[in-house]
Amino acid sequence: FKSGETVNREALRQKGLVENSKAPVKVLGKGTLAKKLDFEGLQISASAKGQIEKAGGKLLEETK
């Protein structure tokens, strides 16, 4: 993903990272996030939320 892009199920499917755009996806905070990305319609762990915000990204809509 490029800086400033929105990450959602459909974007993950288009990049071949998930097979089914309707399957639940949870973003985990393993590793380091170096780009400003916005996340939409995904489950986000607390550690991932911290990394997203630290990189300047946003949580547009989080799935419970």
SEFIZA-3560 file (N, C-alpha, C; in Angstrom, 3 decimals):
REM SEFIZA-3560
<numar><xx>0.836</xx><yy>-1.179</yy><zz>0.000</zz><atom>N</atom></numar>
<numar><xx>0.000</xx><yy>0.000</yy><zz>0.000</zz><atom>CA</atom></numar>
<numar><xx>0.880</xx><yy>1.240</yy><zz>0.000</zz><atom>C</atom></numar>
<numar><xx>0.398</xx><yy>2.272</yy><zz>-0.683</zz><atom>N</atom></numar>
<numar><xx>1.097</xx><yy>3.552</yy><zz>-0.698</zz><atom>CA</atom></numar>
<numar><xx>0.582</xx><yy>4.407</yy><zz>0.451</zz><atom>C</atom></numar>
<numar><xx>1.432</xx><yy>5.304</yy><zz>0.926</zz><atom>N</atom></numar>
<numar><xx>1.042</xx><yy>6.212</yy><zz>1.995</zz><atom>CA</atom></numar>
<numar><xx>-0.208</xx><yy>6.985</yy><zz>1.590</zz><atom>C</atom></numar>
<numar><xx>-1.161</xx><yy>7.087</yy><zz>2.519</zz><atom>N</atom></numar>
<numar><xx>-2.404</xx><yy>7.811</yy><zz>2.262</zz><atom>CA</atom></numar>
<numar><xx>-3.540</xx><yy>6.952</yy><zz>1.744</zz><atom>C</atom></numar>
<numar><xx>-3.272</xx><yy>5.697</yy><zz>1.389</zz><atom>N</atom></numar>
<numar><xx>-4.330</xx><yy>4.823</yy><zz>0.877</zz><atom>CA</atom></numar>
<numar><xx>-5.199</xx><yy>4.292</yy><zz>2.020</zz><atom>C</atom></numar>
<numar><xx>-6.384</xx><yy>3.819</yy><zz>1.647</zz><atom>N</atom></numar>
<numar><xx>-7.301</xx><yy>3.206</yy><zz>2.600</zz><atom>CA</atom></numar>
<numar><xx>-7.212</xx><yy>1.691</yy><zz>2.477</zz><atom>C</atom></numar>
<numar><xx>-7.054</xx><yy>1.040</yy><zz>3.604</zz><atom>N</atom></numar>
<numar><xx>-6.991</xx><yy>-0.418</yy><zz>3.665</zz><atom>CA</atom></numar>
<numar><xx>-8.353</xx><yy>-0.917</yy><zz>4.136</zz><atom>C</atom></numar>
<numar><xx>-8.993</xx><yy>-1.746</yy><zz>3.308</zz><atom>N</atom></numar>
<numar><xx>-10.260</xx><yy>-2.379</yy><zz>3.662</zz><atom>CA</atom></numar>
<numar><xx>-10.267</xx><yy>-3.778</yy><zz>3.056</zz><atom>C</atom></numar>
<numar><xx>-11.331</xx><yy>-4.531</yy><zz>3.275</zz><atom>N</atom></numar>
<numar><xx>-11.378</xx><yy>-5.913</yy><zz>2.767</zz><atom>CA</atom></numar>
<numar><xx>-11.195</xx><yy>-5.971</yy><zz>1.256</zz><atom>C</atom></numar>
<numar><xx>-11.855</xx><yy>-5.093</yy><zz>0.528</zz><atom>N</atom></numar>
<numar><xx>-11.781</xx><yy>-5.120</yy><zz>-0.934</zz><atom>CA</atom></numar>
<numar><xx>-10.364</xx><yy>-4.808</yy><zz>-1.412</zz><atom>C</atom></numar>
<numar><xx>-9.710</xx><yy>-3.836</yy><zz>-0.794</zz><atom>N</atom></numar>
<numar><xx>-8.334</xx><yy>-3.502</yy><zz>-1.177</zz><atom>CA</atom></numar>
<numar><xx>-7.401</xx><yy>-4.680</yy><zz>-0.895</zz><atom>C</atom></numar>
<numar><xx>-7.606</xx><yy>-5.356</yy><zz>0.228</zz><atom>N</atom></numar>
<numar><xx>-6.800</xx><yy>-6.536</yy><zz>0.549</zz><atom>CA</atom></numar>
<numar><xx>-7.045</xx><yy>-7.652</yy><zz>-0.461</zz><atom>C</atom></numar>
<numar><xx>-8.297</xx><yy>-7.837</yy><zz>-0.880</zz><atom>N</atom></numar>
<numar><xx>-8.619</xx><yy>-8.868</yy><zz>-1.872</zz><atom>CA</atom></numar>
<numar><xx>-7.972</xx><yy>-8.538</yy><zz>-3.207</zz><atom>C</atom></numar>
<numar><xx>-8.041</xx><yy>-7.287</yy><zz>-3.628</zz><atom>N</atom></numar>
<numar><xx>-7.462</xx><yy>-6.879</yy><zz>-4.907</zz><atom>CA</atom></numar>
<numar><xx>-5.952</xx><yy>-7.094</yy><zz>-4.942</zz><atom>C</atom></numar>
<numar><xx>-5.298</xx><yy>-6.966</yy><zz>-3.799</zz><atom>N</atom></numar>
<numar><xx>-3.851</xx><yy>-7.170</yy><zz>-3.730</zz><atom>CA</atom></numar>
<numar><xx>-3.488</xx><yy>-8.634</yy><zz>-3.474</zz><atom>C</atom></numar>
<numar><xx>-4.499</xx><yy>-9.506</yy><zz>-3.394</zz><atom>N</atom></numar>
<numar><xx>-4.254</xx><yy>-10.928</yy><zz>-3.204</zz><atom>CA</atom></numar>
<numar><xx>-3.872</xx><yy>-11.311</yy><zz>-1.779</zz><atom>C</atom></numar>
<numar><xx>-4.173</xx><yy>-10.451</yy><zz>-0.814</zz><atom>N</atom></numar>
<numar><xx>-3.818</xx><yy>-10.729</yy><zz>0.573</zz><atom>CA</atom></numar>
<numar><xx>-4.900</xx><yy>-11.502</yy><zz>1.312</zz><atom>C</atom></numar>
<numar><xx>-6.135</xx><yy>-11.449</yy><zz>0.826</zz><atom>N</atom></numar>
<numar><xx>-7.225</xx><yy>-12.285</yy><zz>1.325</zz><atom>CA</atom></numar>
<numar><xx>-7.993</xx><yy>-12.800</yy><zz>0.116</zz><atom>C</atom></numar>
<numar><xx>-8.577</xx><yy>-13.983</yy><zz>0.255</zz><atom>N</atom></numar>
<numar><xx>-9.311</xx><yy>-14.569</yy><zz>-0.870</zz><atom>CA</atom></numar>
<numar><xx>-10.750</xx><yy>-14.094</yy><zz>-0.938</zz><atom>C</atom></numar>
<numar><xx>-11.363</xx><yy>-13.869</yy><zz>0.209</zz><atom>N</atom></numar>
<numar><xx>-12.782</xx><yy>-13.533</yy><zz>0.262</zz><atom>CA</atom></numar>
<numar><xx>-12.944</xx><yy>-12.150</yy><zz>0.883</zz><atom>C</atom></numar>
<numar><xx>-13.500</xx><yy>-11.214</yy><zz>0.129</zz><atom>N</atom></numar>
<numar><xx>-13.633</xx><yy>-9.850</yy><zz>0.638</zz><atom>CA</atom></numar>
<numar><xx>-14.694</xx><yy>-9.727</yy><zz>1.730</zz><atom>C</atom></numar>
<numar><xx>-15.436</xx><yy>-10.808</yy><zz>2.014</zz><atom>N</atom></numar>
<numar><xx>-16.454</xx><yy>-10.765</yy><zz>3.071</zz><atom>CA</atom></numar>
<numar><xx>-15.992</xx><yy>-11.456</yy><zz>4.348</zz><atom>C</atom></numar>
<numar><xx>-14.859</xx><yy>-12.125</yy><zz>4.298</zz><atom>N</atom></numar>
<numar><xx>-14.348</xx><yy>-12.816</yy><zz>5.483</zz><atom>CA</atom></numar>
<numar><xx>-13.847</xx><yy>-11.801</yy><zz>6.506</zz><atom>C</atom></numar>
<numar><xx>-14.020</xx><yy>-12.097</yy><zz>7.803</zz><atom>N</atom></numar>
<numar><xx>-13.520</xx><yy>-11.177</yy><zz>8.824</zz><atom>CA</atom></numar>
<numar><xx>-11.997</xx><yy>-11.068</yy><zz>8.765</zz><atom>C</atom></numar>
<numar><xx>-11.494</xx><yy>-9.865</yy><zz>8.960</zz><atom>N</atom></numar>
<numar><xx>-10.052</xx><yy>-9.619</yy><zz>8.937</zz><atom>CA</atom></numar>
<numar><xx>-9.697</xx><yy>-8.812</yy><zz>10.181</zz><atom>C</atom></numar>
<numar><xx>-8.641</xx><yy>-9.235</yy><zz>10.875</zz><atom>N</atom></numar>
<numar><xx>-8.173</xx><yy>-8.479</yy><zz>12.040</zz><atom>CA</atom></numar>
<numar><xx>-6.733</xx><yy>-8.061</yy><zz>11.791</zz><atom>C</atom></numar>
<numar><xx>-6.468</xx><yy>-6.777</yy><zz>11.971</zz><atom>N</atom></numar>
<numar><xx>-5.124</xx><yy>-6.228</yy><zz>11.813</zz><atom>CA</atom></numar>
<numar><xx>-4.438</xx><yy>-6.316</yy><zz>13.172</zz><atom>C</atom></numar>
<numar><xx>-3.264</xx><yy>-6.956</yy><zz>13.186</zz><atom>N</atom></numar>
<numar><xx>-2.504</xx><yy>-7.122</yy><zz>14.420</zz><atom>CA</atom></numar>
<numar><xx>-1.307</xx><yy>-6.179</yy><zz>14.420</zz><atom>C</atom></numar>
<numar><xx>-0.802</xx><yy>-5.869</yy><zz>15.590</zz><atom>N</atom></numar>
<numar><xx>0.291</xx><yy>-4.917</yy><zz>15.716</zz><atom>CA</atom></numar>
<numar><xx>1.670</xx><yy>-5.542</yy><zz>15.697</zz><atom>C</atom></numar>
<numar><xx>1.853</xx><yy>-6.629</yy><zz>14.979</zz><atom>N</atom></numar>
<numar><xx>3.174</xx><yy>-7.249</yy><zz>14.861</zz><atom>CA</atom></numar>
<numar><xx>3.946</xx><yy>-6.519</yy><zz>13.774</zz><atom>C</atom></numar>
<numar><xx>5.198</xx><yy>-6.230</yy><zz>14.017</zz><atom>N</atom></numar>
<numar><xx>5.987</xx><yy>-5.501</yy><zz>13.026</zz><atom>CA</atom></numar>
<numar><xx>5.846</xx><yy>-4.001</yy><zz>13.237</zz><atom>C</atom></numar>
<numar><xx>6.257</xx><yy>-3.240</yy><zz>12.220</zz><atom>N</atom></numar>
<numar><xx>6.245</xx><yy>-1.783</yy><zz>12.299</zz><atom>CA</atom></numar>
<numar><xx>5.498</xx><yy>-1.210</yy><zz>11.114</zz><atom>C</atom></numar>
<numar><xx>4.673</xx><yy>-0.220</yy><zz>11.361</zz><atom>N</atom></numar>
<numar><xx>3.954</xx><yy>0.474</yy><zz>10.292</zz><atom>CA</atom></numar>
<numar><xx>4.667</xx><yy>1.795</yy><zz>10.031</zz><atom>C</atom></numar>
<numar><xx>5.209</xx><yy>1.958</yy><zz>8.830</zz><atom>N</atom></numar>
<numar><xx>5.994</xx><yy>3.151</yy><zz>8.502</zz><atom>CA</atom></numar>
<numar><xx>5.252</xx><yy>4.096</yy><zz>7.563</zz><atom>C</atom></numar>
<numar><xx>4.041</xx><yy>3.739</yy><zz>7.154</zz><atom>N</atom></numar>
<numar><xx>3.278</xx><yy>4.563</yy><zz>6.213</zz><atom>CA</atom></numar>
<numar><xx>1.982</xx><yy>5.031</yy><zz>6.850</zz><atom>C</atom></numar>
<numar><xx>1.521</xx><yy>6.200</yy><zz>6.423</zz><atom>N</atom></numar>
<numar><xx>0.231</xx><yy>6.721</yy><zz>6.874</zz><atom>CA</atom></numar>
<numar><xx>-0.856</xx><yy>6.014</yy><zz>6.069</zz><atom>C</atom></numar>
<numar><xx>-1.603</xx><yy>5.134</yy><zz>6.726</zz><atom>N</atom></numar>
<numar><xx>-2.683</xx><yy>4.397</yy><zz>6.079</zz><atom>CA</atom></numar>
<numar><xx>-3.962</xx><yy>4.573</yy><zz>6.887</zz><atom>C</atom></numar>
<numar><xx>-5.087</xx><yy>4.607</yy><zz>6.200</zz><atom>N</atom></numar>
<numar><xx>-6.390</xx><yy>4.658</yy><zz>6.850</zz><atom>CA</atom></numar>
<numar><xx>-7.015</xx><yy>3.271</yy><zz>6.757</zz><atom>C</atom></numar>
<numar><xx>-7.639</xx><yy>2.814</yy><zz>7.835</zz><atom>N</atom></numar>
<numar><xx>-8.222</xx><yy>1.480</yy><zz>7.887</zz><atom>CA</atom></numar>
<numar><xx>-9.725</xx><yy>1.588</yy><zz>8.037</zz><atom>C</atom></numar>
<numar><xx>-10.446</xx><yy>0.778</yy><zz>7.255</zz><atom>N</atom></numar>
<numar><xx>-11.901</xx><yy>0.854</yy><zz>7.215</zz><atom>CA</atom></numar>
<numar><xx>-12.513</xx><yy>-0.536</yy><zz>7.231</zz><atom>C</atom></numar>
<numar><xx>-13.458</xx><yy>-0.771</yy><zz>8.148</zz><atom>N</atom></numar>
<numar><xx>-14.225</xx><yy>-2.009</yy><zz>8.166</zz><atom>CA</atom></numar>
<numar><xx>-13.449</xx><yy>-3.243</yy><zz>8.571</zz><atom>C</atom></numar>
<numar><xx>-12.369</xx><yy>-3.071</yy><zz>9.339</zz><atom>N</atom></numar>
<numar><xx>-11.556</xx><yy>-4.193</yy><zz>9.781</zz><atom>CA</atom></numar>
<numar><xx>-11.499</xx><yy>-4.206</yy><zz>11.300</zz><atom>C</atom></numar>
<numar><xx>-11.254</xx><yy>-5.374</yy><zz>11.864</zz><atom>N</atom></numar>
<numar><xx>-11.002</xx><yy>-5.457</yy><zz>13.297</zz><atom>CA</atom></numar>
<numar><xx>-9.552</xx><yy>-5.034</yy><zz>13.521</zz><atom>C</atom></numar>
<numar><xx>-9.308</xx><yy>-4.240</yy><zz>14.558</zz><atom>N</atom></numar>
<numar><xx>-7.977</xx><yy>-3.704</yy><zz>14.815</zz><atom>CA</atom></numar>
<numar><xx>-7.583</xx><yy>-4.026</yy><zz>16.254</zz><atom>C</atom></numar>
<numar><xx>-6.407</xx><yy>-4.632</yy><zz>16.437</zz><atom>N</atom></numar>
<numar><xx>-5.936</xx><yy>-4.888</yy><zz>17.801</zz><atom>CA</atom></numar>
<numar><xx>-5.490</xx><yy>-3.567</yy><zz>18.426</zz><atom>C</atom></numar>
<numar><xx>-5.402</xx><yy>-3.547</yy><zz>19.750</zz><atom>N</atom></numar>
<numar><xx>-4.991</xx><yy>-2.327</yy><zz>20.456</zz><atom>CA</atom></numar>
<numar><xx>-3.586</xx><yy>-1.900</yy><zz>20.039</zz><atom>C</atom></numar>
<numar><xx>-2.674</xx><yy>-2.861</yy><zz>19.884</zz><atom>N</atom></numar>
<numar><xx>-1.305</xx><yy>-2.506</yy><zz>19.489</zz><atom>CA</atom></numar>
<numar><xx>-1.265</xx><yy>-1.981</yy><zz>18.059</zz><atom>C</atom></numar>
<numar><xx>-2.089</xx><yy>-2.533</yy><zz>17.174</zz><atom>N</atom></numar>
<numar><xx>-2.148</xx><yy>-2.039</yy><zz>15.794</zz><atom>CA</atom></numar>
<numar><xx>-2.727</xx><yy>-0.630</yy><zz>15.765</zz><atom>C</atom></numar>
<numar><xx>-3.742</xx><yy>-0.380</yy><zz>16.579</zz><atom>N</atom></numar>
<numar><xx>-4.349</xx><yy>0.954</yy><zz>16.641</zz><atom>CA</atom></numar>
<numar><xx>-3.298</xx><yy>1.993</yy><zz>17.016</zz><atom>C</atom></numar>
<numar><xx>-2.467</xx><yy>1.673</yy><zz>17.996</zz><atom>N</atom></numar>
<numar><xx>-1.402</xx><yy>2.579</yy><zz>18.405</zz><atom>CA</atom></numar>
<numar><xx>-0.423</xx><yy>2.858</yy><zz>17.282</zz><atom>C</atom></numar>
<numar><xx>-0.050</xx><yy>1.822</yy><zz>16.534</zz><atom>N</atom></numar>
<numar><xx>0.891</xx><yy>1.999</yy><zz>15.422</zz><atom>CA</atom></numar>
<numar><xx>0.272</xx><yy>2.814</yy><zz>14.295</zz><atom>C</atom></numar>
<numar><xx>-0.997</xx><yy>2.570</yy><zz>14.005</zz><atom>N</atom></numar>
<numar><xx>-1.695</xx><yy>3.307</yy><zz>12.942</zz><atom>CA</atom></numar>
<numar><xx>-1.724</xx><yy>4.790</yy><zz>13.288</zz><atom>C</atom></numar>
<numar><xx>-2.108</xx><yy>5.104</yy><zz>14.513</zz><atom>N</atom></numar>
<numar><xx>-2.192</xx><yy>6.502</yy><zz>14.938</zz><atom>CA</atom></numar>
<numar><xx>-0.813</xx><yy>7.152</yy><zz>15.000</zz><atom>C</atom></numar>
<numar><xx>0.202</xx><yy>6.420</yy><zz>15.442</zz><atom>N</atom></numar>
<numar><xx>1.571</xx><yy>6.944</yy><zz>15.513</zz><atom>CA</atom></numar>
<numar><xx>2.098</xx><yy>7.288</yy><zz>14.122</zz><atom>C</atom></numar>
<numar><xx>1.700</xx><yy>6.503</yy><zz>13.111</zz><atom>N</atom></numar>
<numar><xx>2.141</xx><yy>6.745</yy><zz>11.732</zz><atom>CA</atom></numar>
<numar><xx>1.307</xx><yy>7.832</yy><zz>11.049</zz><atom>C</atom></numar>
<numar><xx>0.279</xx><yy>8.353</yy><zz>11.745</zz><atom>N</atom></numar>
<numar><xx>-0.556</xx><yy>9.412</yy><zz>11.171</zz><atom>CA</atom></numar>
<numar><xx>-1.798</xx><yy>8.916</yy><zz>10.470</zz><atom>C</atom></numar>
<numar><xx>-2.059</xx><yy>7.606</yy><zz>10.546</zz><atom>N</atom></numar>
<numar><xx>-3.241</xx><yy>7.032</yy><zz>9.906</zz><atom>CA</atom></numar>
<numar><xx>-4.478</xx><yy>7.173</yy><zz>10.773</zz><atom>C</atom></numar>
<numar><xx>-5.602</xx><yy>6.719</yy><zz>10.220</zz><atom>N</atom></numar>
<numar><xx>-6.886</xx><yy>6.840</yy><zz>10.916</zz><atom>CA</atom></numar>
<numar><xx>-7.645</xx><yy>5.523</yy><zz>10.869</zz><atom>C</atom></numar>
<numar><xx>-8.532</xx><yy>5.359</yy><zz>11.835</zz><atom>N</atom></numar>
<numar><xx>-9.498</xx><yy>4.268</yy><zz>11.822</zz><atom>CA</atom></numar>
<numar><xx>-10.812</xx><yy>4.890</yy><zz>11.383</zz><atom>C</atom></numar>
<numar><xx>-11.205</xx><yy>4.648</yy><zz>10.141</zz><atom>N</atom></numar>
<numar><xx>-12.410</xx><yy>5.254</yy><zz>9.593</zz><atom>CA</atom></numar>
<numar><xx>-13.663</xx><yy>4.572</yy><zz>10.104</zz><atom>C</atom></numar>
<numar><xx>-13.605</xx><yy>3.266</yy><zz>10.221</zz><atom>N</atom></numar>
<numar><xx>-14.736</xx><yy>2.468</yy><zz>10.709</zz><atom>CA</atom></numar>
<numar><xx>-14.160</xx><yy>1.134</yy><zz>11.129</zz><atom>C</atom></numar>
<numar><xx>-14.407</xx><yy>0.756</yy><zz>12.359</zz><atom>N</atom></numar>
<numar><xx>-13.873</xx><yy>-0.498</yy><zz>12.865</zz><atom>CA</atom></numar>
<numar><xx>-15.001</xx><yy>-1.496</yy><zz>13.044</zz><atom>C</atom></numar>
<numar><xx>-14.778</xx><yy>-2.729</yy><zz>12.624</zz><atom>N</atom></numar>
<numar><xx>-15.743</xx><yy>-3.809</yy><zz>12.805</zz><atom>CA</atom></numar>
<numar><xx>-15.517</xx><yy>-4.423</yy><zz>14.173</zz><atom>C</atom></numar>
<numar><xx>-16.585</xx><yy>-4.695</yy><zz>14.871</zz><atom>N</atom></numar>
<numar><xx>-16.480</xx><yy>-5.318</yy><zz>16.209</zz><atom>CA</atom></numar>
<numar><xx>-16.364</xx><yy>-6.809</yy><zz>16.083</zz><atom>C</atom></numar>
//
